[in-house]
Amino acid sequence: MLTPDGFLLPPRMQQKLGIERGVEVVDIVPGSPAERAGLRPEDLIVRLDGDPVGGPNDLQRTMVAALIGRQVVVVRGGEVVELSLVPVELS
């Protein structure tokens, strides 16, 4: 369920991860850092470098150069997947 504060995770996933919400990836720009990291549409971003991502504002606040090479945790098809993140400035 999508809420203004993020996507509400299924109860089983909430219990497994210890968090309630994530941010759904809707689209991936070809050649973007998100594509290079392996993110896919419908992935739910739930942690960034160990910190919970409960909504879009949480994600935007943490996207800084200091996070290059850090881990992003997503829920994909009911499974938890860790990806390496390399953010770059938009042009």
mmCIF file of the C-alpha atoms, coordinates in Angstrom:
data_MODEL
# 
_entry.id   MODEL 
# 
loop_
_atom_site.group_PDB 
_atom_site.id 
_atom_site.type_symbol 
_atom_site.label_atom_id 
_atom_site.label_alt_id 
_atom_site.label_comp_id 
_atom_site.label_asym_id 
_atom_site.label_entity_id 
_atom_site.label_seq_id 
_atom_site.pdbx_PDB_ins_code 
_atom_site.Cartn_x 
_atom_site.Cartn_y 
_atom_site.Cartn_z 
_atom_site.occupancy 
_atom_site.B_iso_or_equiv 
_atom_site.pdbx_formal_charge 
_atom_site.auth_seq_id 
_atom_site.auth_comp_id 
_atom_site.auth_asym_id 
_atom_site.auth_atom_id 
_atom_site.pdbx_PDB_model_num 
ATOM 1  C CA . MET A 1 1  ? 0.000  0.000   0.000   1.00 0.00 ? 1  MET A CA 1 
ATOM 2  C CA . LEU A 1 2  ? 1.425  3.390   -1.022  1.00 0.00 ? 2  LEU A CA 1 
ATOM 3  C CA . THR A 1 3  ? 1.152  6.140   1.580   1.00 0.00 ? 3  THR A CA 1 
ATOM 4  C CA . PRO A 1 4  ? 2.466  9.736   1.606   1.00 0.00 ? 4  PRO A CA 1 
ATOM 5  C CA . ASP A 1 5  ? 5.155  8.489   3.990   1.00 0.00 ? 5  ASP A CA 1 
ATOM 6  C CA . GLY A 1 6  ? 6.249  5.630   1.742   1.00 0.00 ? 6  GLY A CA 1 
ATOM 7  C CA . PHE A 1 7  ? 5.161  2.148   0.770   1.00 0.00 ? 7  PHE A CA 1 
ATOM 8  C CA . LEU A 1 8  ? 3.769  0.045   3.607   1.00 0.00 ? 8  LEU A CA 1 
ATOM 9  C CA . LEU A 1 9  ? 5.599  -3.301  3.660   1.00 0.00 ? 9  LEU A CA 1 
ATOM 10 C CA . PRO A 1 10 ? 3.724  -6.588  4.062   1.00 0.00 ? 10 PRO A CA 1 
ATOM 11 C CA . PRO A 1 11 ? 3.525  -7.706  7.721   1.00 0.00 ? 11 PRO A CA 1 
ATOM 12 C CA . ARG A 1 12 ? 5.950  -10.625 7.181   1.00 0.00 ? 12 ARG A CA 1 
ATOM 13 C CA . MET A 1 13 ? 8.571  -8.281  5.717   1.00 0.00 ? 13 MET A CA 1 
ATOM 14 C CA . GLN A 1 14 ? 7.976  -5.699  8.482   1.00 0.00 ? 14 GLN A CA 1 
ATOM 15 C CA . GLN A 1 15 ? 8.729  -8.374  11.055  1.00 0.00 ? 15 GLN A CA 1 
ATOM 16 C CA . LYS A 1 16 ? 11.784 -9.671  9.183   1.00 0.00 ? 16 LYS A CA 1 
ATOM 17 C CA . LEU A 1 17 ? 13.361 -6.223  8.688   1.00 0.00 ? 17 LEU A CA 1 
ATOM 18 C CA . GLY A 1 18 ? 12.054 -4.447  11.778  1.00 0.00 ? 18 GLY A CA 1 
ATOM 19 C CA . ILE A 1 19 ? 10.726 -1.527  9.712   1.00 0.00 ? 19 ILE A CA 1 
ATOM 20 C CA . GLU A 1 20 ? 7.271  -0.658  8.360   1.00 0.00 ? 20 GLU A CA 1 
ATOM 21 C CA . ARG A 1 21 ? 7.877  1.340   5.184   1.00 0.00 ? 21 ARG A CA 1 
ATOM 22 C CA . GLY A 1 22 ? 10.055 1.682   2.120   1.00 0.00 ? 22 GLY A CA 1 
ATOM 23 C CA . VAL A 1 23 ? 10.295 3.712   -1.077  1.00 0.00 ? 23 VAL A CA 1 
ATOM 24 C CA . GLU A 1 24 ? 9.085  2.060   -4.273  1.00 0.00 ? 24 GLU A CA 1 
ATOM 25 C CA . VAL A 1 25 ? 11.220 2.426   -7.399  1.00 0.00 ? 25 VAL A CA 1 
ATOM 26 C CA . VAL A 1 26 ? 8.808  3.378   -10.169 1.00 0.00 ? 26 VAL A CA 1 
ATOM 27 C CA . ASP A 1 27 ? 11.149 3.932   -13.117 1.00 0.00 ? 27 ASP A CA 1 
ATOM 28 C CA . ILE A 1 28 ? 14.857 3.631   -13.879 1.00 0.00 ? 28 ILE A CA 1 
ATOM 29 C CA . VAL A 1 29 ? 16.614 6.062   -16.200 1.00 0.00 ? 29 VAL A CA 1 
ATOM 30 C CA . PRO A 1 30 ? 18.884 4.177   -18.628 1.00 0.00 ? 30 PRO A CA 1 
ATOM 31 C CA . GLY A 1 31 ? 22.557 4.725   -17.768 1.00 0.00 ? 31 GLY A CA 1 
ATOM 32 C CA . SER A 1 32 ? 21.712 6.224   -14.363 1.00 0.00 ? 32 SER A CA 1 
ATOM 33 C CA . PRO A 1 33 ? 23.433 5.361   -11.066 1.00 0.00 ? 33 PRO A CA 1 
ATOM 34 C CA . ALA A 1 34 ? 20.252 3.493   -10.091 1.00 0.00 ? 34 ALA A CA 1 
ATOM 35 C CA . GLU A 1 35 ? 20.535 1.282   -13.177 1.00 0.00 ? 35 GLU A CA 1 
ATOM 36 C CA . ARG A 1 36 ? 24.264 0.711   -12.596 1.00 0.00 ? 36 ARG A CA 1 
ATOM 37 C CA . ALA A 1 37 ? 23.539 -0.304  -8.993  1.00 0.00 ? 37 ALA A CA 1 
ATOM 38 C CA . GLY A 1 38 ? 21.043 -2.892  -10.231 1.00 0.00 ? 38 GLY A CA 1 
ATOM 39 C CA . LEU A 1 39 ? 17.835 -1.238  -9.028  1.00 0.00 ? 39 LEU A CA 1 
ATOM 40 C CA . ARG A 1 40 ? 14.691 -2.281  -10.888 1.00 0.00 ? 40 ARG A CA 1 
ATOM 41 C CA . PRO A 1 41 ? 11.155 -0.911  -11.127 1.00 0.00 ? 41 PRO A CA 1 
ATOM 42 C CA . GLU A 1 42 ? 8.993  -2.229  -8.266  1.00 0.00 ? 42 GLU A CA 1 
ATOM 43 C CA . ASP A 1 43 ? 12.014 -2.626  -5.929  1.00 0.00 ? 43 ASP A CA 1 
ATOM 44 C CA . LEU A 1 44 ? 11.292 -1.265  -2.458  1.00 0.00 ? 44 LEU A CA 1 
ATOM 45 C CA . ILE A 1 45 ? 14.237 0.619   -0.958  1.00 0.00 ? 45 ILE A CA 1 
ATOM 46 C CA . VAL A 1 46 ? 14.144 -0.093  2.778   1.00 0.00 ? 46 VAL A CA 1 
ATOM 47 C CA . ARG A 1 47 ? 17.662 0.711   4.052   1.00 0.00 ? 47 ARG A CA 1 
ATOM 48 C CA . LEU A 1 48 ? 20.496 2.931   2.925   1.00 0.00 ? 48 LEU A CA 1 
ATOM 49 C CA . ASP A 1 49 ? 23.834 2.237   4.573   1.00 0.00 ? 49 ASP A CA 1 
ATOM 50 C CA . GLY A 1 50 ? 22.032 0.557   7.451   1.00 0.00 ? 50 GLY A CA 1 
ATOM 51 C CA . ASP A 1 51 ? 19.559 3.391   8.081   1.00 0.00 ? 51 ASP A CA 1 
ATOM 52 C CA . PRO A 1 52 ? 15.832 2.808   7.464   1.00 0.00 ? 52 PRO A CA 1 
ATOM 53 C CA . VAL A 1 53 ? 14.295 4.605   4.481   1.00 0.00 ? 53 VAL A CA 1 
ATOM 54 C CA . GLY A 1 54 ? 10.646 5.121   5.352   1.00 0.00 ? 54 GLY A CA 1 
ATOM 55 C CA . GLY A 1 55 ? 9.710  7.637   2.687   1.00 0.00 ? 55 GLY A CA 1 
ATOM 56 C CA . PRO A 1 56 ? 10.967 9.770   -0.201  1.00 0.00 ? 56 PRO A CA 1 
ATOM 57 C CA . ASN A 1 57 ? 12.262 12.538  2.093   1.00 0.00 ? 57 ASN A CA 1 
ATOM 58 C CA . ASP A 1 58 ? 14.438 10.047  3.980   1.00 0.00 ? 58 ASP A CA 1 
ATOM 59 C CA . LEU A 1 59 ? 15.981 8.922   0.709   1.00 0.00 ? 59 LEU A CA 1 
ATOM 60 C CA . GLN A 1 60 ? 16.634 12.425  -0.619  1.00 0.00 ? 60 GLN A CA 1 
ATOM 61 C CA . ARG A 1 61 ? 18.295 13.556  2.636   1.00 0.00 ? 61 ARG A CA 1 
ATOM 62 C CA . THR A 1 62 ? 20.795 10.704  2.506   1.00 0.00 ? 62 THR A CA 1 
ATOM 63 C CA . MET A 1 63 ? 21.835 10.944  -1.152  1.00 0.00 ? 63 MET A CA 1 
ATOM 64 C CA . VAL A 1 64 ? 25.188 12.667  -0.732  1.00 0.00 ? 64 VAL A CA 1 
ATOM 65 C CA . ALA A 1 65 ? 28.694 11.955  -1.986  1.00 0.00 ? 65 ALA A CA 1 
ATOM 66 C CA . ALA A 1 66 ? 29.645 10.482  1.395   1.00 0.00 ? 66 ALA A CA 1 
ATOM 67 C CA . LEU A 1 67 ? 27.465 7.465   0.560   1.00 0.00 ? 67 LEU A CA 1 
ATOM 68 C CA . ILE A 1 68 ? 29.431 6.407   -2.523  1.00 0.00 ? 68 ILE A CA 1 
ATOM 69 C CA . GLY A 1 69 ? 30.006 2.677   -2.397  1.00 0.00 ? 69 GLY A CA 1 
ATOM 70 C CA . ARG A 1 70 ? 27.610 2.135   0.518   1.00 0.00 ? 70 ARG A CA 1 
ATOM 71 C CA . GLN A 1 71 ? 24.925 -0.520  0.600   1.00 0.00 ? 71 GLN A CA 1 
ATOM 72 C CA . VAL A 1 72 ? 21.283 -0.070  -0.315  1.00 0.00 ? 72 VAL A CA 1 
ATOM 73 C CA . VAL A 1 73 ? 18.859 -2.782  0.800   1.00 0.00 ? 73 VAL A CA 1 
ATOM 74 C CA . VAL A 1 74 ? 15.772 -3.429  -1.305  1.00 0.00 ? 74 VAL A CA 1 
ATOM 75 C CA . VAL A 1 75 ? 12.880 -5.855  -1.210  1.00 0.00 ? 75 VAL A CA 1 
ATOM 76 C CA . ARG A 1 76 ? 12.498 -7.500  -4.619  1.00 0.00 ? 76 ARG A CA 1 
ATOM 77 C CA . GLY A 1 77 ? 9.823  -10.102 -5.202  1.00 0.00 ? 77 GLY A CA 1 
ATOM 78 C CA . GLY A 1 78 ? 9.557  -10.812 -1.485  1.00 0.00 ? 78 GLY A CA 1 
ATOM 79 C CA . GLU A 1 79 ? 13.320 -11.279 -1.057  1.00 0.00 ? 79 GLU A CA 1 
ATOM 80 C CA . VAL A 1 80 ? 15.865 -8.946  0.558   1.00 0.00 ? 80 VAL A CA 1 
ATOM 81 C CA . VAL A 1 81 ? 18.643 -7.850  -1.847  1.00 0.00 ? 81 VAL A CA 1 
ATOM 82 C CA . GLU A 1 82 ? 21.749 -5.741  -1.054  1.00 0.00 ? 82 GLU A CA 1 
ATOM 83 C CA . LEU A 1 83 ? 23.216 -3.538  -3.786  1.00 0.00 ? 83 LEU A CA 1 
ATOM 84 C CA . SER A 1 84 ? 26.231 -1.205  -3.900  1.00 0.00 ? 84 SER A CA 1 
ATOM 85 C CA . LEU A 1 85 ? 25.259 2.416   -4.450  1.00 0.00 ? 85 LEU A CA 1 
ATOM 86 C CA . VAL A 1 86 ? 27.337 4.986   -6.322  1.00 0.00 ? 86 VAL A CA 1 
ATOM 87 C CA . PRO A 1 87 ? 25.372 8.274   -6.406  1.00 0.00 ? 87 PRO A CA 1 
ATOM 88 C CA . VAL A 1 88 ? 26.352 11.046  -8.824  1.00 0.00 ? 88 VAL A CA 1 
ATOM 89 C CA . GLU A 1 89 ? 25.103 14.591  -9.258  1.00 0.00 ? 89 GLU A CA 1 
ATOM 90 C CA . LEU A 1 90 ? 22.323 14.984  -11.810 1.00 0.00 ? 90 LEU A CA 1 
ATOM 91 C CA . SER A 1 91 ? 23.232 16.948  -14.917 1.00 0.00 ? 91 SER A CA 1 
# 
